[in-house]
Amino acid sequence: MARNDRSQEPLLSLRSAVVFLISLQAAAAAGFFTYASGNPLATAALAGGAAFGATVAFARSVIG
């Protein structure tokens, strides 16, 4: 009985990694610019989270 060696499989597919990285960059930019404009840190974090979610939804539909 052969065991499946899953140690060589990637953790994420290339498409998922690209979508995640694009979304992370958009979230960081939105959070930074929100904080830099004088808003509280909590508001900047919420703006970054919203940007992350919206960018994931958008990038999943665009990157095919």
GUZAVEX-107470 format. One record per residue: residue number from 1; x, y, z of N, C-alpha, C, O, CB in turn. Coordinates in pm, whole numbers, plus 50000, padded with zeros to 5 digits. Atoms other than C-alpha are relative to their C-alpha. Glycine has a CB too. Layout:
BEGIN
+-----+-------+-------+-------+-------+-------+-------+-------+-------+-------+-------+-------+-------+-------+-------+-------+
:   n :  n_px :  n_py :  n_pz : ca_px : ca_py : ca_pz :  c_px :  c_py :  c_pz :  o_px :  o_py :  o_pz : cb_px : cb_py : cb_pz :
+-----+-------+-------+-------+-------+-------+-------+-------+-------+-------+-------+-------+-------+-------+-------+-------+
: NUM :     X :     Y :     Z :     X :     Y :     Z :     X :     Y :     Z :     X :     Y :     Z :     X :     Y :     Z :
...
+-----+-------+-------+-------+-------+-------+-------+-------+-------+-------+-------+-------+-------+-------+-------+-------+
//
This chain:
BEGIN
+-----+-------+-------+-------+-------+-------+-------+-------+-------+-------+-------+-------+-------+-------+-------+-------+
:   n :  n_px :  n_py :  n_pz : ca_px : ca_py : ca_pz :  c_px :  c_py :  c_pz :  o_px :  o_py :  o_pz : cb_px : cb_py : cb_pz :
+-----+-------+-------+-------+-------+-------+-------+-------+-------+-------+-------+-------+-------+-------+-------+-------+
:   1 : 50084 : 49882 : 50000 : 50000 : 50000 : 50000 : 50089 : 50124 : 50000 : 50168 : 50145 : 50092 : 49904 : 50000 : 50122 :
:   2 : 49917 : 49881 : 50013 : 50159 : 50324 : 49886 : 49935 : 50118 : 50071 : 49814 : 50139 : 50064 : 50025 : 50033 : 49851 :
:   3 : 50049 : 49878 : 49934 : 50127 : 50638 : 50091 : 50013 : 50118 : 49906 : 50109 : 50127 : 49829 : 50078 : 50027 : 50132 :
:   4 : 49993 : 49878 : 50080 : 50052 : 50966 : 49923 : 50095 : 50098 : 50066 : 50078 : 50134 : 50183 : 49861 : 50064 : 49983 :
:   5 : 49906 : 49902 : 49948 : 50343 : 51205 : 49966 : 49954 : 50138 : 49956 : 49978 : 50180 : 49843 : 50146 : 49971 : 49952 :
:   6 : 50056 : 49868 : 50033 : 50175 : 51544 : 49978 : 50096 : 50113 : 50035 : 50059 : 50230 : 50024 : 49869 : 50020 : 50073 :
:   7 : 49906 : 49895 : 49961 : 50487 : 51728 : 50092 : 50051 : 50078 : 49879 : 50102 : 50189 : 49895 : 50117 : 49940 : 50075 :
:   8 : 49952 : 49931 : 50119 : 50573 : 51821 : 49733 : 49891 : 50082 : 49932 : 49920 : 50156 : 49837 : 50056 : 49899 : 49903 :
:   9 : 50109 : 49922 : 50060 : 50232 : 51970 : 49649 : 50002 : 50143 : 50052 : 50033 : 50166 : 50169 : 49863 : 49934 : 50030 :
:  10 : 50004 : 49861 : 49952 : 50198 : 52348 : 49663 : 49883 : 50021 : 50095 : 49779 : 49956 : 50085 : 49989 : 50098 : 49881 :
:  11 : 50105 : 49970 : 49903 : 49995 : 52491 : 49948 : 49883 : 50072 : 49935 : 49768 : 50045 : 49967 : 50057 : 50085 : 50115 :
:  12 : 50101 : 49926 : 50076 : 49808 : 52728 : 49714 : 50030 : 49984 : 49852 : 50145 : 49966 : 49812 : 49997 : 50151 : 50040 :
:  13 : 49977 : 49998 : 50143 : 49757 : 52722 : 49343 : 50058 : 50136 : 49961 : 50050 : 50232 : 50039 : 49869 : 49970 : 49921 :
:  14 : 49942 : 49874 : 50046 : 49929 : 52992 : 49139 : 49893 : 50108 : 49991 : 49918 : 50223 : 50029 : 50069 : 49982 : 49864 :
:  15 : 50110 : 49904 : 50013 : 49595 : 53161 : 49069 : 49958 : 50054 : 50137 : 49937 : 50174 : 50153 : 49880 : 49936 : 49930 :
:  16 : 50039 : 49957 : 49865 : 49502 : 53170 : 49438 : 50106 : 50090 : 50062 : 50073 : 50186 : 50130 : 49975 : 49879 : 50090 :
:  17 : 49892 : 49919 : 49944 : 49842 : 53310 : 49533 : 50000 : 50140 : 49937 : 50022 : 50239 : 50006 : 50135 : 49932 : 49978 :
:  18 : 50003 : 49870 : 50067 : 49815 : 53588 : 49273 : 49882 : 50083 : 50049 : 49897 : 50202 : 50077 : 49992 : 49983 : 49846 :
:  19 : 50119 : 49928 : 49950 : 49462 : 53681 : 49384 : 50025 : 50048 : 50142 : 49991 : 50162 : 50176 : 49875 : 49908 : 49996 :
:  20 : 49972 : 49963 : 49862 : 49574 : 53682 : 49748 : 50099 : 50117 : 50007 : 50078 : 50210 : 50084 : 50054 : 49880 : 50077 :
:  21 : 49900 : 49895 : 49994 : 49880 : 53899 : 49683 : 49947 : 50134 : 49948 : 49976 : 50239 : 50005 : 50122 : 49960 : 49922 :
:  22 : 50060 : 49876 : 50051 : 49689 : 54153 : 49472 : 49906 : 50059 : 50105 : 49906 : 50180 : 50128 : 49924 : 49973 : 49868 :
:  23 : 50095 : 49953 : 49898 : 49421 : 54174 : 49741 : 50073 : 50055 : 50122 : 50029 : 50154 : 50181 : 49908 : 49886 : 50042 :
:  24 : 49923 : 49953 : 49885 : 49679 : 54213 : 50016 : 50061 : 50137 : 49972 : 50064 : 50223 : 50060 : 50110 : 49899 : 50035 :
:  25 : 49943 : 49870 : 50035 : 49846 : 54500 : 49832 : 49892 : 50109 : 49998 : 49915 : 50221 : 50044 : 50069 : 49993 : 49863 :
:  26 : 50109 : 49902 : 50002 : 49513 : 54675 : 49775 : 49955 : 50034 : 50142 : 49926 : 50150 : 50172 : 49881 : 49947 : 49917 :
:  27 : 50041 : 49977 : 49861 : 49421 : 54632 : 50143 : 50102 : 50086 : 50073 : 50065 : 50175 : 50149 : 49981 : 49866 : 50073 :
:  28 : 49896 : 49921 : 49935 : 49755 : 54770 : 50259 : 49995 : 50145 : 49953 : 50009 : 50237 : 50033 : 50139 : 49939 : 49973 :
:  29 : 50007 : 49863 : 50052 : 49724 : 55072 : 50031 : 49879 : 50074 : 50054 : 49889 : 50190 : 50094 : 49996 : 49999 : 49847 :
:  30 : 50121 : 49935 : 49949 : 49367 : 55144 : 50138 : 50014 : 50033 : 50148 : 49976 : 50142 : 50192 : 49878 : 49910 : 49977 :
:  31 : 49980 : 49975 : 49858 : 49455 : 55110 : 50505 : 50099 : 50111 : 50025 : 50077 : 50196 : 50111 : 50046 : 49875 : 50069 :
:  32 : 49899 : 49896 : 49982 : 49764 : 55326 : 50473 : 49945 : 50138 : 49966 : 49962 : 50232 : 50043 : 50122 : 49970 : 49914 :
:  33 : 50051 : 49869 : 50041 : 49592 : 55606 : 50284 : 49887 : 50047 : 50092 : 49873 : 50167 : 50115 : 49951 : 49995 : 49855 :
:  34 : 50104 : 49961 : 49906 : 49297 : 55600 : 50521 : 50061 : 50054 : 50129 : 50016 : 50156 : 50183 : 49907 : 49882 : 50030 :
:  35 : 49934 : 49956 : 49877 : 49526 : 55628 : 50823 : 50076 : 50131 : 49977 : 50076 : 50219 : 50063 : 50097 : 49891 : 50050 :
:  36 : 49922 : 49880 : 50030 : 49744 : 55891 : 50654 : 49912 : 50124 : 49985 : 49959 : 50236 : 50002 : 50082 : 49980 : 49873 :
:  37 : 50089 : 49885 : 50015 : 49440 : 56110 : 50593 : 49947 : 50050 : 50134 : 49868 : 50145 : 50138 : 49884 : 49963 : 49910 :
:  38 : 50036 : 49949 : 49868 : 49393 : 56148 : 50967 : 49891 : 49922 : 50072 : 49846 : 49963 : 50179 : 49957 : 50140 : 49988 :
:  39 : 50103 : 50082 : 49936 : 49139 : 55876 : 51047 : 50065 : 49909 : 50105 : 50185 : 49882 : 50098 : 49923 : 49916 : 49895 :
:  40 : 49946 : 50091 : 49899 : 49180 : 55647 : 51349 : 50046 : 49867 : 49940 : 50005 : 49829 : 49830 : 49896 : 49974 : 50109 :
:  41 : 49945 : 50126 : 50046 : 49366 : 55318 : 51317 : 49891 : 49895 : 49977 : 49900 : 49817 : 49883 : 50102 : 49947 : 50099 :
:  42 : 50109 : 50096 : 50016 : 49047 : 55115 : 51362 : 49925 : 50023 : 49869 : 49886 : 49927 : 49802 : 49902 : 50009 : 50119 :
:  43 : 50066 : 49968 : 50127 : 48886 : 55293 : 51068 : 50086 : 49956 : 49883 : 50035 : 49905 : 49783 : 49971 : 50151 : 49990 :
:  44 : 49908 : 50042 : 50106 : 49195 : 55227 : 50856 : 50000 : 49848 : 49986 : 50005 : 49796 : 49874 : 50142 : 50050 : 50029 :
:  45 : 50004 : 50146 : 50005 : 49184 : 54858 : 50948 : 49871 : 49951 : 49935 : 49873 : 49857 : 49856 : 50014 : 49941 : 50140 :
:  46 : 50126 : 50038 : 50063 : 48818 : 54835 : 50851 : 50000 : 50030 : 49851 : 49946 : 49952 : 49771 : 49884 : 50073 : 50067 :
:  47 : 49990 : 49966 : 50142 : 48887 : 55010 : 50521 : 50088 : 49899 : 49928 : 50057 : 49858 : 49816 : 50056 : 50143 : 49982 :
:  48 : 49913 : 50101 : 50060 : 49171 : 54769 : 50451 : 49931 : 49865 : 49987 : 49947 : 49797 : 49885 : 50126 : 49984 : 50083 :
:  49 : 50074 : 50126 : 50008 : 48952 : 54469 : 50529 : 49895 : 50002 : 49892 : 49876 : 49903 : 49821 : 49935 : 49970 : 50132 :
:  50 : 50101 : 49988 : 50105 : 48677 : 54594 : 50303 : 50066 : 49998 : 49862 : 50013 : 49937 : 49769 : 49919 : 50129 : 50018 :
:  51 : 49929 : 50001 : 50128 : 48927 : 54657 : 50024 : 50050 : 49861 : 49966 : 50048 : 49821 : 49850 : 50118 : 50099 : 50004 :
:  52 : 49953 : 50137 : 50023 : 49069 : 54306 : 50068 : 49886 : 49914 : 49947 : 49903 : 49843 : 49847 : 50056 : 49939 : 50129 :
:  53 : 50114 : 50081 : 50044 : 48727 : 54144 : 50036 : 49951 : 50036 : 49862 : 49921 : 49949 : 49781 : 49886 : 50014 : 50098 :
:  54 : 50046 : 49957 : 50132 : 48625 : 54351 : 49739 : 50099 : 49963 : 49890 : 50060 : 49925 : 49780 : 49976 : 50151 : 49999 :
:  55 : 49899 : 50033 : 50100 : 48954 : 54291 : 49560 : 50005 : 49850 : 49975 : 50030 : 49808 : 49861 : 50137 : 50050 : 50045 :
:  56 : 50005 : 50145 : 50021 : 48933 : 53914 : 49615 : 49886 : 49966 : 49905 : 49903 : 49889 : 49811 : 49984 : 49924 : 50134 :
:  57 : 50116 : 50028 : 50087 : 48587 : 53909 : 49459 : 50026 : 50046 : 49857 : 49991 : 49976 : 49762 : 49873 : 50067 : 50055 :
:  58 : 49973 : 49947 : 50132 : 48699 : 54126 : 49168 : 50109 : 49919 : 49928 : 50094 : 49883 : 49812 : 50041 : 50147 : 50009 :
:  59 : 49888 : 50069 : 50063 : 49029 : 53948 : 49103 : 49965 : 49857 : 49963 : 50013 : 49806 : 49861 : 50120 : 50000 : 50092 :
:  60 : 50042 : 50137 : 50036 : 48870 : 53603 : 49110 : 49923 : 49998 : 49871 : 49934 : 49903 : 49794 : 49914 : 49940 : 50111 :
:  61 : 50079 : 49999 : 50123 : 48635 : 53705 : 48832 : 50083 : 50044 : 49880 : 50052 : 50005 : 49767 : 49881 : 50093 : 50016 :
:  62 : 49920 : 49949 : 50109 : 48903 : 53878 : 48624 : 50111 : 49903 : 49960 : 50134 : 49878 : 49841 : 50060 : 50135 : 50038 :
:  63 : 49888 : 50090 : 50028 : 49195 : 53636 : 48655 : 49942 : 49862 : 49969 : 49880 : 49799 : 50054 : 50101 : 49995 : 50121 :
:  64 : 50060 : 50127 : 50039 : 49099 : 53327 : 48466 : 50099 : 49904 : 49955 : 50063 : 49792 : 49919 : 49901 : 50019 : 49895 :
+-----+-------+-------+-------+-------+-------+-------+-------+-------+-------+-------+-------+-------+-------+-------+-------+
//
